Amino acid sequence: MAESDAKARASAEAPGPTEIRSQLVRTELLKASAWLGLALLIGICIVLIQPILLIFAGIVVAAMLDGGTRLLGRILPIGRGWRLALVCLSLVAFLGWTILFAGSQIADQVATLQTVIMAQVERIAAWASEHGMGNVQLDAKTITENLAGTVGRVTAAVGSVVGALTSLVMIVVLGIFIAIEPRLYERGVAWMLPLKSRENFYITTARMGFTLRRLMAGRLLGMAVEGVGTWLACLAVGIPMAALMGLLTGLLAFIPNIGAIVSGILLVLVGFSAGTDTGFWAIAIYFVVQTVDGYLIVPMVAKQTVDLAPALVLGAQILLGALLGLLGLALADPIVAMIKVALEREAERNARSGTGTRAGAA
């Protein structure tokens, strides 16, 4: 009796303000909710862009550690955990050796590098003024401010030495945790997806991991070749601060295109500070090292990963560097590679579904 009275009251009541019976209105509200959710997601990404970049940098470090672990697995029949520990210990040992044996020499050279560079820049400015190109006044503060404005606004997390060291430690620790058990985090993300989307997710992440490992392996190889080659060549021809030039060239090789330009400018300026002949030797060293990297290492890596157009990478570096700062500039190449892998996978799925539809229609 009570249930029948309740049903009678419910049927007699008029629809409330939240009751939507029109299918058209319902559909439009769902579309509006989707667009609103997308706008909120973009806003959250903008606010949290630095943590997101740090997490992606940790993933890049994890890919390098995982690549080294897999490489050791081809020659050492031991467990994955032991191989990963060997890779991490080798990295720590290399950094310790660099600090202990080369640290004092490099520190002394860093102290004189700014003086040498500013002296060369002042000479160029004086030459420009003598040839009617205007009165150019440059100092270290002006150059630093211009570079900071060019590199981007979102640099609060790495804007100081303490912030940079803290971010670096966070990236390394995050990379080690991900490299210890990458499948755990992959399954965790897949768990939040619908069942029908998980197979595609696993295939896409597998391709992304393969591409990122090969890309970072090629990047490390290029850094080693450019750094050691520049160091030895500078020692051979008598260019000052050879160890520092090799170190800077190797580190800047992580950033394609822009890194090579910056390292080349520094090398040439330091070379001409020791004389005209040494300056021409610096130019020759730069072109030889970049030729080896550009025509041997880069094509070899491109065959194993995704072949990224230089203009596409440079455009992404300019955009991400201006928007996201130094970290965005350094991570532009792997970000573009991951996006390209995802788009290629989506195009492959669309092509297969289109082929299946046409076959069914026939």
FIGU-368994 format. One record per residue (C-alpha): residue number from 1; x, y, z. Coordinates in nm, 2 decimals, padded with zeros to 4 digits, m for minus. Layout:
N
{atom NUM; {X; Y; Z}};
...
***
This chain:
362
{atom 1; {00.00; 00.00; 00.00}};
{atom 2; {00.28; 00.24; 00.09}};
{atom 3; {00.47; 00.16; m00.23}};
{atom 4; {00.16; 00.22; m00.44}};
{atom 5; {00.10; 00.56; m00.27}};
{atom 6; {00.47; 00.65; m00.33}};
{atom 7; {00.44; 00.56; m00.70}};
{atom 8; {00.12; 00.76; m00.72}};
{atom 9; {00.28; 01.07; m00.56}};
{atom 10; {00.58; 01.04; m00.79}};
{atom 11; {00.37; 01.02; m01.10}};
{atom 12; {00.16; 01.31; m00.99}};
{atom 13; {00.46; 01.54; m00.93}};
{atom 14; {00.58; 01.79; m01.19}};
{atom 15; {00.94; 01.76; m01.32}};
{atom 16; {01.19; 01.96; m01.12}};
{atom 17; {01.45; 02.21; m01.25}};
{atom 18; {01.72; 01.95; m01.27}};
{atom 19; {01.51; 01.70; m01.47}};
{atom 20; {01.62; 01.71; m01.84}};
{atom 21; {01.39; 01.50; m02.06}};
{atom 22; {01.50; 01.65; m02.40}};
{atom 23; {01.75; 01.43; m02.57}};
{atom 24; {01.89; 01.73; m02.76}};
{atom 25; {01.95; 01.93; m02.44}};
{atom 26; {02.11; 01.63; m02.27}};
{atom 27; {02.35; 01.59; m02.56}};
{atom 28; {02.44; 01.95; m02.57}};
{atom 29; {02.51; 01.95; m02.19}};
{atom 30; {02.74; 01.65; m02.23}};
{atom 31; {02.93; 01.84; m02.50}};
{atom 32; {02.95; 02.15; m02.29}};
{atom 33; {03.08; 01.94; m01.99}};
{atom 34; {03.34; 01.78; m02.21}};
{atom 35; {03.47; 02.12; m02.33}};
{atom 36; {03.46; 02.26; m01.97}};
{atom 37; {03.66; 01.96; m01.85}};
{atom 38; {03.91; 02.01; m02.12}};
{atom 39; {03.95; 02.38; m02.04}};
{atom 40; {04.00; 02.29; m01.67}};
{atom 41; {04.26; 02.02; m01.76}};
{atom 42; {04.45; 02.28; m01.97}};
{atom 43; {04.44; 02.53; m01.68}};
{atom 44; {04.56; 02.27; m01.43}};
{atom 45; {04.85; 02.18; m01.67}};
{atom 46; {04.95; 02.54; m01.70}};
{atom 47; {04.95; 02.59; m01.32}};
{atom 48; {05.14; 02.26; m01.26}};
{atom 49; {05.37; 02.28; m01.57}};
{atom 50; {05.69; 02.27; m01.37}};
{atom 51; {05.60; 01.96; m01.17}};
{atom 52; {05.49; 01.80; m01.50}};
{atom 53; {05.82; 01.88; m01.66}};
{atom 54; {06.01; 01.74; m01.37}};
{atom 55; {05.81; 01.41; m01.39}};
{atom 56; {05.87; 01.38; m01.76}};
{atom 57; {06.24; 01.45; m01.70}};
{atom 58; {06.23; 01.17; m01.44}};
{atom 59; {06.08; 00.94; m01.71}};
{atom 60; {06.36; 01.04; m01.95}};
{atom 61; {06.62; 00.95; m01.68}};
{atom 62; {06.44; 00.62; m01.62}};
{atom 63; {06.45; 00.54; m01.99}};
{atom 64; {06.83; 00.60; m01.99}};
{atom 65; {06.87; 00.37; m01.68}};
{atom 66; {06.64; 00.11; m01.83}};
{atom 67; {06.83; 00.12; m02.16}};
{atom 68; {07.16; 00.06; m01.98}};
{atom 69; {07.01; m00.22; m01.77}};
{atom 70; {06.88; m00.39; m02.09}};
{atom 71; {07.22; m00.35; m02.26}};
{atom 72; {07.40; m00.51; m01.96}};
{atom 73; {07.15; m00.80; m01.98}};
{atom 74; {07.30; m00.90; m02.32}};
{atom 75; {07.64; m00.97; m02.16}};
{atom 76; {07.56; m01.04; m01.79}};
{atom 77; {07.33; m01.32; m01.69}};
{atom 78; {07.22; m01.17; m01.36}};
{atom 79; {06.89; m01.03; m01.23}};
{atom 80; {06.75; m00.70; m01.35}};
{atom 81; {06.79; m00.54; m01.00}};
{atom 82; {07.16; m00.62; m00.99}};
{atom 83; {07.21; m00.48; m01.34}};
{atom 84; {07.02; m00.16; m01.26}};
{atom 85; {07.23; m00.12; m00.94}};
{atom 86; {07.55; m00.16; m01.16}};
{atom 87; {07.43; 00.11; m01.39}};
{atom 88; {07.35; 00.35; m01.10}};
{atom 89; {07.69; 00.27; m00.93}};
{atom 90; {07.87; 00.33; m01.26}};
{atom 91; {07.70; 00.67; m01.30}};
{atom 92; {07.79; 00.77; m00.94}};
{atom 93; {08.15; 00.65; m00.99}};
{atom 94; {08.18; 00.86; m01.31}};
{atom 95; {08.05; 01.17; m01.14}};
{atom 96; {08.27; 01.11; m00.84}};
{atom 97; {08.58; 01.07; m01.06}};
{atom 98; {08.49; 01.39; m01.25}};
{atom 99; {08.45; 01.59; m00.93}};
{atom 100; {08.77; 01.45; m00.77}};
{atom 101; {09.01; 01.44; m01.06}};
{atom 102; {08.88; 01.71; m01.30}};
{atom 103; {08.67; 01.92; m01.06}};
{atom 104; {08.95; 02.16; m00.95}};
{atom 105; {09.08; 02.21; m01.30}};
{atom 106; {08.73; 02.27; m01.44}};
{atom 107; {08.64; 02.50; m01.15}};
{atom 108; {08.95; 02.72; m01.22}};
{atom 109; {08.86; 02.73; m01.59}};
{atom 110; {08.50; 02.83; m01.51}};
{atom 111; {08.63; 03.12; m01.30}};
{atom 112; {08.82; 03.26; m01.60}};
{atom 113; {08.56; 03.17; m01.87}};
{atom 114; {08.33; 03.47; m01.81}};
{atom 115; {08.63; 03.71; m01.83}};
{atom 116; {08.75; 03.56; m02.15}};
{atom 117; {08.40; 03.56; m02.31}};
{atom 118; {08.32; 03.92; m02.21}};
{atom 119; {08.66; 04.04; m02.34}};
{atom 120; {08.58; 03.88; m02.68}};
{atom 121; {08.23; 04.02; m02.68}};
{atom 122; {08.36; 04.37; m02.61}};
{atom 123; {08.61; 04.34; m02.89}};
{atom 124; {08.33; 04.24; m03.13}};
{atom 125; {08.12; 04.54; m03.00}};
{atom 126; {08.41; 04.77; m03.06}};
{atom 127; {08.47; 04.64; m03.41}};
{atom 128; {08.10; 04.69; m03.49}};
{atom 129; {08.11; 05.05; m03.36}};
{atom 130; {08.42; 05.12; m03.57}};
{atom 131; {08.25; 05.01; m03.88}};
{atom 132; {07.94; 05.22; m03.83}};
{atom 133; {07.71; 04.96; m03.69}};
{atom 134; {07.61; 05.18; m03.39}};
{atom 135; {07.74; 05.22; m03.04}};
{atom 136; {07.70; 04.88; m02.89}};
{atom 137; {07.74; 04.87; m02.51}};
{atom 138; {07.74; 04.51; m02.37}};
{atom 139; {07.81; 04.38; m02.02}};
{atom 140; {07.76; 04.06; m01.83}};
{atom 141; {07.44; 04.18; m01.66}};
{atom 142; {07.28; 04.29; m01.99}};
{atom 143; {07.36; 03.96; m02.16}};
{atom 144; {07.23; 03.76; m01.87}};
{atom 145; {06.90; 03.95; m01.85}};
{atom 146; {06.85; 03.92; m02.23}};
{atom 147; {06.91; 03.54; m02.21}};
{atom 148; {06.68; 03.50; m01.92}};
{atom 149; {06.41; 03.68; m02.10}};
{atom 150; {06.46; 03.47; m02.41}};
{atom 151; {06.47; 03.14; m02.24}};
{atom 152; {06.13; 03.18; m02.07}};
{atom 153; {05.93; 03.28; m01.78}};
{atom 154; {05.85; 02.95; m01.61}};
{atom 155; {06.19; 02.90; m01.44}};
{atom 156; {06.11; 02.94; m01.07}};
{atom 157; {06.19; 02.58; m00.98}};
{atom 158; {06.54; 02.60; m01.13}};
{atom 159; {06.60; 02.97; m01.10}};
{atom 160; {06.88; 02.94; m00.84}};
{atom 161; {07.16; 02.70; m00.76}};
{atom 162; {06.97; 02.54; m00.47}};
{atom 163; {06.66; 02.51; m00.68}};
{atom 164; {06.85; 02.35; m00.97}};
{atom 165; {07.02; 02.10; m00.74}};
{atom 166; {06.69; 02.02; m00.57}};
{atom 167; {06.52; 01.96; m00.91}};
{atom 168; {06.81; 01.75; m01.03}};
{atom 169; {06.79; 01.53; m00.72}};
{atom 170; {06.42; 01.49; m00.76}};
{atom 171; {06.45; 01.40; m01.12}};
{atom 172; {06.72; 01.14; m01.06}};
{atom 173; {06.54; 00.98; m00.76}};
{atom 174; {06.21; 00.97; m00.96}};
{atom 175; {06.39; 00.82; m01.26}};
{atom 176; {06.55; 00.54; m01.03}};
{atom 177; {06.21; 00.46; m00.88}};
{atom 178; {06.05; 00.43; m01.22}};
{atom 179; {06.34; 00.23; m01.36}};
{atom 180; {06.32; m00.02; m01.07}};
{atom 181; {05.96; m00.14; m01.17}};
{atom 182; {05.84; 00.04; m01.48}};
{atom 183; {05.55; m00.22; m01.54}};
{atom 184; {05.40; m00.13; m01.20}};
{atom 185; {05.34; 00.23; m01.30}};
{atom 186; {05.23; 00.13; m01.65}};
{atom 187; {04.97; m00.10; m01.51}};
{atom 188; {04.86; 00.17; m01.26}};
{atom 189; {04.78; 00.41; m01.55}};
{atom 190; {04.62; 00.14; m01.76}};
{atom 191; {04.39; 00.05; m01.46}};
{atom 192; {04.23; 00.40; m01.49}};
{atom 193; {04.14; 00.34; m01.86}};
{atom 194; {03.85; 00.15; m02.00}};
{atom 195; {03.91; m00.22; m02.07}};
{atom 196; {03.87; m00.17; m02.45}};
{atom 197; {04.15; 00.10; m02.45}};
{atom 198; {04.41; m00.09; m02.25}};
{atom 199; {04.55; m00.30; m02.53}};
{atom 200; {04.61; 00.02; m02.74}};
{atom 201; {04.77; 00.19; m02.43}};
{atom 202; {05.01; m00.10; m02.38}};
{atom 203; {05.12; m00.10; m02.74}};
{atom 204; {05.16; 00.28; m02.75}};
{atom 205; {05.36; 00.29; m02.43}};
{atom 206; {05.58; 00.00; m02.55}};
{atom 207; {05.67; 00.19; m02.87}};
{atom 208; {05.72; 00.51; m02.67}};
{atom 209; {05.96; 00.33; m02.43}};
{atom 210; {06.15; 00.17; m02.72}};
{atom 211; {06.18; 00.51; m02.90}};
{atom 212; {06.28; 00.70; m02.59}};
{atom 213; {06.55; 00.44; m02.49}};
{atom 214; {06.71; 00.45; m02.84}};
{atom 215; {06.68; 00.83; m02.86}};
{atom 216; {06.85; 00.88; m02.53}};
{atom 217; {07.12; 00.62; m02.61}};
{atom 218; {07.20; 00.81; m02.93}};
{atom 219; {07.20; 01.13; m02.74}};
{atom 220; {07.44; 01.00; m02.48}};
{atom 221; {07.67; 00.86; m02.75}};
{atom 222; {07.67; 01.20; m02.93}};
{atom 223; {07.75; 01.38; m02.60}};
{atom 224; {08.04; 01.14; m02.53}};
{atom 225; {08.18; 01.18; m02.89}};
{atom 226; {08.14; 01.56; m02.90}};
{atom 227; {08.27; 01.61; m02.54}};
{atom 228; {08.58; 01.38; m02.56}};
{atom 229; {08.66; 01.48; m02.92}};
{atom 230; {08.65; 01.85; m02.84}};
{atom 231; {08.86; 01.80; m02.53}};
{atom 232; {09.13; 01.60; m02.71}};
{atom 233; {09.13; 01.83; m03.01}};
{atom 234; {09.16; 02.14; m02.80}};
{atom 235; {09.45; 01.99; m02.61}};
{atom 236; {09.62; 01.90; m02.93}};
{atom 237; {09.61; 02.25; m03.09}};
{atom 238; {09.65; 02.45; m02.76}};
{atom 239; {09.31; 02.60; m02.71}};
{atom 240; {09.27; 02.73; m02.36}};
{atom 241; {09.03; 02.56; m02.11}};
{atom 242; {09.02; 02.24; m02.31}};
{atom 243; {08.86; 02.04; m02.03}};
{atom 244; {08.59; 02.29; m01.97}};
{atom 245; {08.53; 02.33; m02.35}};
{atom 246; {08.49; 01.95; m02.38}};
{atom 247; {08.25; 01.94; m02.08}};
{atom 248; {08.03; 02.22; m02.21}};
{atom 249; {08.02; 02.08; m02.56}};
{atom 250; {07.92; 01.74; m02.43}};
{atom 251; {07.65; 01.87; m02.20}};
{atom 252; {07.51; 02.11; m02.47}};
{atom 253; {07.50; 01.82; m02.71}};
{atom 254; {07.20; 01.70; m02.52}};
{atom 255; {07.01; 01.99; m02.68}};
{atom 256; {07.01; 01.94; m03.06}};
{atom 257; {07.06; 02.24; m03.29}};
{atom 258; {07.07; 02.51; m03.03}};
{atom 259; {07.32; 02.33; m02.81}};
{atom 260; {07.56; 02.29; m03.10}};
{atom 261; {07.53; 02.66; m03.19}};
{atom 262; {07.60; 02.78; m02.83}};
{atom 263; {07.89; 02.54; m02.78}};
{atom 264; {08.04; 02.65; m03.12}};
{atom 265; {08.02; 03.02; m03.03}};
{atom 266; {08.19; 02.96; m02.69}};
{atom 267; {08.46; 02.75; m02.85}};
{atom 268; {08.53; 03.00; m03.12}};
{atom 269; {08.54; 03.29; m02.87}};
{atom 270; {08.78; 03.11; m02.65}};
{atom 271; {08.99; 03.00; m02.94}};
{atom 272; {09.04; 03.36; m03.08}};
{atom 273; {09.13; 03.48; m02.73}};
{atom 274; {09.45; 03.28; m02.77}};
{atom 275; {09.53; 03.41; m03.12}};
{atom 276; {09.40; 03.42; m03.47}};
{atom 277; {09.55; 03.08; m03.57}};
{atom 278; {09.40; 02.92; m03.26}};
{atom 279; {09.07; 03.07; m03.34}};
{atom 280; {09.07; 02.92; m03.69}};
{atom 281; {09.17; 02.58; m03.53}};
{atom 282; {08.86; 02.62; m03.30}};
{atom 283; {08.64; 02.67; m03.61}};
{atom 284; {08.79; 02.36; m03.77}};
{atom 285; {08.74; 02.15; m03.46}};
{atom 286; {08.38; 02.27; m03.43}};
{atom 287; {08.29; 02.17; m03.79}};
{atom 288; {08.47; 01.84; m03.77}};
{atom 289; {08.29; 01.74; m03.45}};
{atom 290; {07.95; 01.85; m03.57}};
{atom 291; {08.00; 01.67; m03.90}};
{atom 292; {08.08; 01.34; m03.72}};
{atom 293; {07.77; 01.38; m03.50}};
{atom 294; {07.54; 01.51; m03.77}};
{atom 295; {07.63; 01.26; m04.05}};
{atom 296; {07.72; 00.95; m03.85}};
{atom 297; {07.55; 00.94; m03.51}};
{atom 298; {07.23; 01.12; m03.58}};
{atom 299; {07.14; 00.92; m03.89}};
{atom 300; {07.22; 00.60; m03.71}};
{atom 301; {06.99; 00.69; m03.42}};
{atom 302; {06.72; 00.81; m03.66}};
{atom 303; {06.70; 00.46; m03.82}};
{atom 304; {06.64; 00.30; m03.49}};
{atom 305; {06.39; 00.55; m03.36}};
{atom 306; {06.17; 00.82; m03.52}};
{atom 307; {06.32; 01.04; m03.78}};
{atom 308; {06.25; 01.40; m03.66}};
{atom 309; {06.28; 01.68; m03.91}};
{atom 310; {06.54; 01.94; m03.79}};
{atom 311; {06.30; 02.23; m03.85}};
{atom 312; {06.03; 02.06; m03.64}};
{atom 313; {06.27; 02.00; m03.35}};
{atom 314; {06.41; 02.36; m03.37}};
{atom 315; {06.05; 02.50; m03.37}};
{atom 316; {05.96; 02.29; m03.07}};
{atom 317; {06.27; 02.41; m02.89}};
{atom 318; {06.20; 02.77; m02.96}};
{atom 319; {05.83; 02.73; m02.85}};
{atom 320; {05.89; 02.52; m02.54}};
{atom 321; {06.20; 02.72; m02.44}};
{atom 322; {06.01; 03.05; m02.46}};
{atom 323; {05.71; 02.90; m02.27}};
{atom 324; {05.87; 02.66; m02.02}};
{atom 325; {06.23; 02.78; m01.98}};
{atom 326; {06.55; 02.57; m01.98}};
{atom 327; {06.38; 02.25; m01.88}};
{atom 328; {06.14; 02.28; m02.17}};
{atom 329; {06.42; 02.35; m02.41}};
{atom 330; {06.61; 02.05; m02.29}};
{atom 331; {06.31; 01.82; m02.31}};
{atom 332; {06.17; 01.95; m02.64}};
{atom 333; {06.32; 01.66; m02.85}};
{atom 334; {06.19; 01.37; m02.64}};
{atom 335; {05.85; 01.54; m02.61}};
{atom 336; {05.82; 01.58; m02.99}};
{atom 337; {05.93; 01.22; m03.03}};
{atom 338; {05.67; 01.09; m02.79}};
{atom 339; {05.39; 01.29; m02.96}};
{atom 340; {05.50; 01.16; m03.30}};
{atom 341; {05.49; 00.80; m03.18}};
{atom 342; {05.14; 00.85; m03.04}};
{atom 343; {05.01; 01.01; m03.36}};
{atom 344; {05.16; 00.73; m03.57}};
{atom 345; {04.99; 00.47; m03.35}};
{atom 346; {04.66; 00.66; m03.38}};
{atom 347; {04.70; 00.68; m03.76}};
{atom 348; {04.77; 00.31; m03.77}};
{atom 349; {04.45; 00.23; m03.58}};
{atom 350; {04.24; 00.46; m03.80}};
{atom 351; {04.39; 00.29; m04.11}};
{atom 352; {04.30; m00.05; m03.98}};
{atom 353; {03.95; 00.05; m03.88}};
{atom 354; {03.90; 00.21; m04.22}};
{atom 355; {04.02; m00.11; m04.40}};
{atom 356; {03.79; m00.32; m04.19}};
{atom 357; {03.49; m00.10; m04.26}};
{atom 358; {03.55; m00.11; m04.64}};
{atom 359; {03.60; m00.49; m04.63}};
{atom 360; {03.27; m00.53; m04.44}};
{atom 361; {03.09; m00.31; m04.68}};
{atom 362; {03.23; m00.51; m04.98}};
***
